[in-house]
């Protein structure tokens, strides 16, 4: 090899690493969900679109409802180059899960704080109770 | 390397690891049991509250909840304002070494206060429901 020439192998590795980083950076965030259904509750066909699911950090006491269960969502950022997960992204995850349960709304929504997680440099948890109005 | 130096180095790495954990994401406070749904598993009862809380009126309950919300907003702001700094410390620690994690600011008091106040607001909200307070 000529003096001063760049060794081919480290260069190839750098290109692969950079390509991977660019590829993953396109993913932004990803999320995981879990839920604890109320006794006797079975998921039903979706009745509403995610955007139609109402979210409230409080309870609803002026309209009777049936609780479907407590749902939890964790939004992770994919790479260190991505933005931190936001409450809006957590809301999207909660709404998506609520639709799967056939819910009308989610009450008692609360959020964790962004920080390092086991699987990413930034993650945020959100939880709430999926309900269906009577 | 002598045993004393190695032991000290191990302690430093352990401390750094604990600091890293302190900068972890925190989960939201657990949801209270369902006491308002038609399929609720338990009912609200005055006996579930202490006498000082039972003596609070609707206005007192609303005022305390609002004050708690404001404190939590301040705490969250303090936590969020350190997030970028902690992230940079994390990246640097991944390259330079674990002891750099000691520079992270965990905001533990603020995180604990948010959790405590969330649980307190659950109690105030349930009491307001029991008393039939508006809103």
Contacts between the chains, C-beta under 8 A, distances in Angstrom:
chain1	res1	chain2	res2	distance
A	38	B	34	7.1
A	38	B	37	7.8
A	38	B	39	6.1
A	38	B	41	7.9
A	39	B	39	7.8
A	39	B	41	7.4
A	40	B	39	7.5
A	58	B	125	6.9
A	59	B	36	5.6
A	59	B	125	6.3
A	59	B	129	7.0
A	60	B	36	7.7
A	61	B	36	5.9
A	61	B	129	5.4
A	64	B	38	5.4
A	65	B	36	7.9
A	65	B	37	5.6
A	65	B	38	6.8
A	66	B	37	5.7
A	66	B	38	5.2
A	66	B	39	5.1
A	67	B	34	4.7
A	67	B	37	3.7
A	67	B	39	5.9
A	67	B	40	7.1
A	70	B	31	5.2
A	80	B	87	7.7
A	80	B	91	6.4
A	84	B	83	6.6
A	108	B	31	5.5
A	108	B	32	7.4
A	110	B	28	4.0
A	110	B	29	6.4
A	110	B	31	7.5
A	110	B	118	6.3
A	111	B	28	5.6
A	112	B	25	5.8
A	112	B	26	5.0
A	112	B	27	4.8
A	112	B	28	4.6
A	113	B	25	6.3
A	113	B	26	4.8
A	113	B	76	6.8
A	113	B	79	5.1
A	113	B	80	7.6
A	113	B	111	6.3
A	113	B	114	7.4
A	114	B	25	6.0
A	114	B	80	7.2
A	114	B	83	5.8
A	115	B	23	5.7
A	115	B	24	4.7
A	115	B	25	3.6
A	115	B	26	6.5
A	115	B	83	7.5
A	115	B	86	7.6
A	116	B	20	6.9
A	116	B	23	5.6
A	116	B	24	5.1
A	116	B	25	6.6
A	116	B	86	8.0
A	116	B	90	6.3
A	117	B	24	6.7
A	117	B	25	5.1
A	121	B	87	6.7
A	121	B	90	6.6
A	122	B	25	7.6
A	122	B	87	7.2
A	123	B	25	4.8
A	124	B	25	6.3
A	125	B	25	6.6
A	125	B	26	8.0
A	125	B	27	4.9
A	125	B	28	5.9
A	126	B	28	6.7
A	127	B	27	7.9
A	127	B	28	5.2
A	127	B	30	8.0
A	127	B	31	6.2
A	128	B	31	7.5
A	129	B	31	6.0
A	129	B	34	6.8
A	131	B	37	6.6
A	134	B	38	6.0
